[in-house]
């Protein structure tokens, strides 16, 4: 008959462990380790009590116990990667002592760190990781219950030591423990593996008669708990400064996505889990927790780690990048085909009823949104352009990725996915295509057969007033990128014009007077698309100005919508970029357009009448004042001053335009303009911008002005400053001189005299300084004209 163990206090157990440490060098036998096991078990159980009369945790932390735990762990391994079978129980209890000693106790966390205990635990976990295959497996890695308990408790030690304690956390980050933990936990608990196998959980030496369902259930319970603790530990280690994962972890991250995508998702459960049970619910929840964590890590890694973005794109073309695991394709498959697990909806599933299901569905949708963000980030990396855009196969113009994105849009427009609320596919597709569409050749491929994307994007399903703003953001952003190539490729502009893109954007309501999330971004993109389509196109300019957009009386037009938007907006990007549409309208209508098609006399006459009517619509104080405001607010962006000058000069050529332009130049500028800094403008005529506004030098308003810089009160003031500044390019100063000459021909009255009085001294100085140069000659021409009047 065995003698029951003598109950010892925590302090007595700690001293006894110290004595056993001293004995091990000369008495490393089985009986000694059994004493270590039983003593450590008593101590671990005692340390579970935190509200007793004695503060055992603080007292023992100050002793040699932390160092003794490190020594015992090292001695138990005896140089091996993992403990041998008869050492797993002592190691398990030693780890329990360490885990319970530092629960909510920063001092003991520090003592353990100083003793090297967390580092020794990391080495133990690395030893287990070295025993698993290099590549991810579909089935769980076989492991005995005893070893599973050791691994799980080791993870628990690191979790308890890390919570809210930066020194341990920083040390674990430096040891790159997150990669080790993720690889190991994924091998021991592959997502949804319990749906596929129940027999390959134990060591091959385990007798089949010992593999009862109770043993199977115990193994899965430990594995699920280990996975949960591992996820919590990785979350604790994550921050915005230290990326936890590199591209090597991608094959492991996508395993959860594959598990939630058919055909694996649709597999029936094995016989042991055919009926609802608490364990089955636990496993379902663990699978979903893994999915949520994996999607979050994919999103953050794609955002923060350039090598991850490059590796994902490279793996799409070269499968060997990720050990033949198609990581990027798995992400796309999950976005397109991933579904809620059918077992969520089985009646009587413990803990999955009513509101829990709705919360999980919402969380699942958030997982897809995270993966979509990751895909868009991958497509937005300039280095990935040649990897995701492939012109090598004529059967798939643009390559597999481009074709798949277009197919997602086509399926939505045709009604295959729109009825199922799959606008997320279109959002992902349009944003991704917008990121990789660069230059005329790419736009031409998308606008040509078989893609014919202009027809797809002009669908009412995508640009109706009721369409979600996030969907409009993707669609209109892609249209803007396509329109950028229109000025150099008439066929591209023709495809977009024929599809009625301008009118559909105007009818979509994005320029309406309302407040909405992301609305300003969409408004700027809409401005960009229309700005390019109206450049050097009389037909598009006329349609934008004259065609009614709605059935109101009087109906609104593109021009009326634009002027209202520019007037009420507080965003400089919208005001300035919106006014650039007016610039392009004037350029298109006031200059001769080359046309390739042959028109009849009647068609030419009708077209000219429409052109004159459109020109008359632009001859308003609102348009002239918008151009003047563009000049006044653009001190730091000389290209915009030049555009405003050229457009105003063209406008003043009309018999009714001179007075309008002259009045606008001398009127007080709007309040939003006057704080802008003026003076010596930089030589650069562009500003650094994102890919979404790469053609637009204006993004943000200047935030301050030097006290030495004069205040701009009228657009004329800004013209004077630009003329005087030697940093203003000669071409722009010449255009300003030509503008002064042109407006002098049409303007009259006090306004014209004020203009002459203000600019004459500067023009005379330019003649004196620059002589026969382009700038000097232009200034002299204006002065000579004034003398001859």
Rosetta blueprint (number, residue, H / E / L):
1 X L
2 X L
3 X L
4 X L
5 X L
6 X L
7 X L
8 X L
9 X L
10 X H
11 X H
12 X H
13 X H
14 X H
15 X H
16 X H
17 X H
18 X H
19 X H
20 X H
21 X H
22 X H
23 X H
24 X H
25 X L
26 X L
27 X L
28 X L
29 X L
30 X H
31 X H
32 X H
33 X H
34 X H
35 X H
36 X H
37 X H
38 X H
39 X H
40 X H
41 X H
42 X H
43 X H
44 X H
45 X H
46 X H
47 X H
48 X L
49 X L
50 X L
51 X L
52 X L
53 X L
54 X L
55 X L
56 X H
57 X H
58 X H
59 X H
60 X H
61 X H
62 X L
63 X L
64 X L
65 X H
66 X H
67 X H
68 X H
69 X H
70 X H
71 X H
72 X H
73 X H
74 X H
75 X H
76 X H
77 X H
78 X L
79 X L
80 X L
81 X L
82 X L
83 X L
84 X L
85 X H
86 X H
87 X H
88 X H
89 X H
90 X H
91 X H
92 X H
93 X H
94 X H
95 X H
96 X H
97 X H
98 X H
99 X H
100 X H
101 X H
102 X L
103 X L
104 X L
105 X L
106 X H
107 X H
108 X H
109 X H
110 X H
111 X H
112 X H
113 X H
114 X H
115 X H
116 X L
117 X H
118 X H
119 X H
120 X H
121 X H
122 X H
123 X H
124 X H
125 X H
126 X H
127 X H
128 X H
129 X H
130 X L
131 X L
132 X L
133 X L
134 X L
135 X L
136 X L
137 X L
138 X L
139 X L
140 X L
141 X L
142 X L
143 X L
144 X L
145 X H
146 X H
147 X H
148 X H
149 X H
150 X H
151 X H
152 X H
153 X H
154 X H
155 X H
156 X H
157 X H
158 X H
159 X H
160 X H
161 X H
162 X H
163 X L
164 X L
165 X L
166 X H
167 X H
168 X H
169 X H
170 X H
171 X H
172 X H
173 X H
174 X H
175 X L
176 X L
177 X H
178 X H
179 X H
180 X H
181 X H
182 X H
183 X H
184 X H
185 X H
186 X H
187 X H
188 X H
189 X L
190 X L
191 X L
192 X L
193 X H
194 X H
195 X H
196 X L
197 X L
198 X L
199 X L
200 X L
201 X L
202 X L
203 X L
204 X L
205 X L
206 X L
207 X L
208 X H
209 X H
210 X H
211 X L
212 X L
213 X H
214 X H
215 X H
216 X H
217 X H
218 X H
219 X H
220 X H
221 X H
222 X H
223 X H
224 X H
225 X H
226 X H
227 X H
228 X H
229 X H
230 X H
231 X H
232 X H
233 X H
234 X H
235 X H
236 X H
237 X H
238 X L
239 X L
240 X L
241 X L
242 X L
243 X L
244 X L
245 X L
246 X L
247 X H
248 X H
249 X H
250 X H
251 X H
252 X H
253 X H
254 X L
255 X H
256 X H
257 X H
258 X H
259 X H
260 X L
261 X L
262 X L
263 X L
264 X H
265 X H
266 X H
267 X L
268 X L
269 X L
270 X L
271 X H
272 X H
273 X H
274 X L
275 X L
276 X L
277 X L
278 X H
279 X H
280 X H
281 X H
282 X H
283 X H
284 X H
285 X H
286 X H
287 X H
288 X H
289 X H
290 X H
291 X H
292 X H
293 X H
294 X H
295 X H
296 X H
297 X H
298 X H
299 X H
300 X H
301 X H
302 X H
303 X H
304 X H
305 X L
306 X H
307 X H
308 X H
309 X H
310 X H
311 X H
312 X H
313 X H
314 X H
315 X H
316 X H
317 X H
318 X L
319 X H
320 X H
321 X H
322 X H
323 X L
324 X L
325 X L
326 X L
327 X H
328 X H
329 X H
330 X H
331 X H
332 X H
333 X H
334 X H
335 X H
336 X H
337 X H
338 X L
339 X L
340 X L
341 X L
342 X H
343 X H
344 X H
345 X H
346 X L
347 X L
348 X L
349 X L
350 X L
351 X L
352 X L
353 X L
354 X L
355 X H
356 X H
357 X H
358 X H
359 X H
360 X H
361 X H
362 X H
363 X H
364 X H
365 X H
366 X H
367 X H
368 X H
369 X H
370 X H
371 X H
372 X H
373 X H
374 X H
375 X H
376 X H
377 X H
378 X H
379 X H
380 X L
381 X L
382 X H
383 X H
384 X H
385 X H
386 X H
387 X H
388 X H
389 X L
390 X L
391 X L
392 X L
393 X L
394 X H
395 X H
396 X H
397 X L
398 X L
399 X L
400 X H
401 X H
402 X H
403 X H
404 X H
405 X H
406 X H
407 X H
408 X H
409 X H
410 X H
411 X H
412 X H
413 X H
414 X L
415 X L
416 X L
417 X L
418 X H
419 X H
420 X H
421 X L
422 X L
423 X H
424 X H
425 X H
426 X H
427 X H
428 X H
429 X H
430 X H
431 X H
432 X H
433 X H
434 X H
435 X H
436 X H
437 X L
438 X L
439 X H
440 X H
441 X H
442 X H
443 X H
444 X H
445 X H
446 X H
447 X H
448 X L
449 X L
450 X L
451 X L
452 X L
453 X H
454 X H
455 X H
456 X H
457 X H
458 X L
459 X L
460 X H
461 X H
462 X H
463 X H
464 X L
465 X L
466 X L
467 X L
468 X L
469 X H
470 X H
471 X H
472 X H
473 X H
474 X H
475 X H
476 X H
477 X H
478 X H
479 X H
480 X H
481 X H
482 X H
483 X H
484 X H
485 X L
486 X L
487 X L
488 X L
489 X L
490 X H
491 X H
492 X H
493 X H
494 X H
495 X H
496 X H
497 X H
498 X H
499 X L
500 X L
501 X H
502 X H
503 X H
504 X H
505 X H
506 X H
507 X H
508 X L
509 X L
510 X L
511 X L
512 X L
513 X L
514 X L
515 X L
516 X L
517 X L
518 X L
519 X H
520 X H
521 X H
522 X H
523 X H
524 X H
525 X H
526 X H
527 X H
528 X H
529 X H
530 X H
531 X H
532 X H
533 X H
534 X L
535 X L
536 X L
537 X L
538 X H
539 X H
540 X H
541 X H
542 X H
543 X H
544 X H
545 X H
546 X H
547 X L
548 X E
549 X L
550 X L
551 X L
552 X L
553 X L
554 X L
555 X L
556 X L
557 X E
558 X H
559 X H
560 X H
561 X H
562 X H
563 X H
564 X H
565 X H
566 X H
567 X H
568 X H
569 X L
570 X L
571 X L
572 X H
573 X H
574 X H
575 X H
576 X H
577 X H
578 X H
579 X H
580 X H
581 X H
582 X H
583 X H
584 X H
585 X H
586 X H
587 X H
588 X H
589 X H
590 X H
591 X L
592 X L
593 X L
594 X L
595 X L
596 X L
597 X L
598 X L
599 X L
600 X L
601 X H
602 X H
603 X H
604 X H
605 X H
606 X H
607 X H
608 X H
609 X H
610 X H
611 X H
612 X H
613 X H
614 X H
615 X H
616 X H
617 X H
618 X H
619 X L
620 X L
621 X H
622 X H
623 X H
624 X H
625 X H
626 X H
627 X H
628 X H
629 X H
630 X H
631 X H
632 X H
633 X H
634 X L
635 X L
636 X L
637 X L
638 X H
639 X H
640 X H
641 X H
642 X H
643 X H
644 X H
645 X H
646 X H
647 X H
648 X H
649 X H
650 X H
651 X H
652 X H
653 X H
654 X L
655 X L
656 X L
657 X H
658 X H
659 X H
660 X H
661 X H
662 X H
663 X H
664 X H
665 X H
666 X H
667 X L
668 X L
669 X L
670 X L
671 X H
672 X H
673 X H
674 X H
675 X L
676 X L
677 X L
678 X L
679 X L
680 X L
681 X L
682 X L
683 X L
684 X L
685 X L
686 X L
687 X L
688 X L
689 X L
690 X L
691 X H
692 X H
693 X H
694 X L
695 X L
696 X L
697 X L
698 X L
699 X L
700 X L
701 X L
702 X L
703 X L
704 X L
705 X L
706 X L
707 X L
708 X L
709 X L
710 X L
711 X L
712 X L
713 X L
714 X L
715 X H
716 X H
717 X H
718 X H
719 X H
720 X H
721 X H
722 X H
723 X H
724 X H
725 X L
726 X L
727 X L
728 X L
729 X L
730 X H
731 X H
732 X H
733 X H
734 X H
735 X H
736 X H
737 X H
738 X H
739 X H
740 X H
741 X H
742 X H
743 X H
744 X H
745 X H
746 X H
747 X L
748 X L
749 X H
750 X H
751 X H
752 X H
753 X H
754 X H
755 X H
756 X H
757 X H
758 X H
759 X H
760 X H
761 X H
762 X H
763 X H
764 X H
765 X H
766 X H
767 X H
768 X H
769 X H
770 X H
771 X L
772 X L
773 X L
774 X H
775 X H
776 X H
777 X H
778 X H
779 X H
780 X H
781 X H
782 X H
783 X H
784 X H
785 X H
786 X H
787 X H
788 X H
789 X L
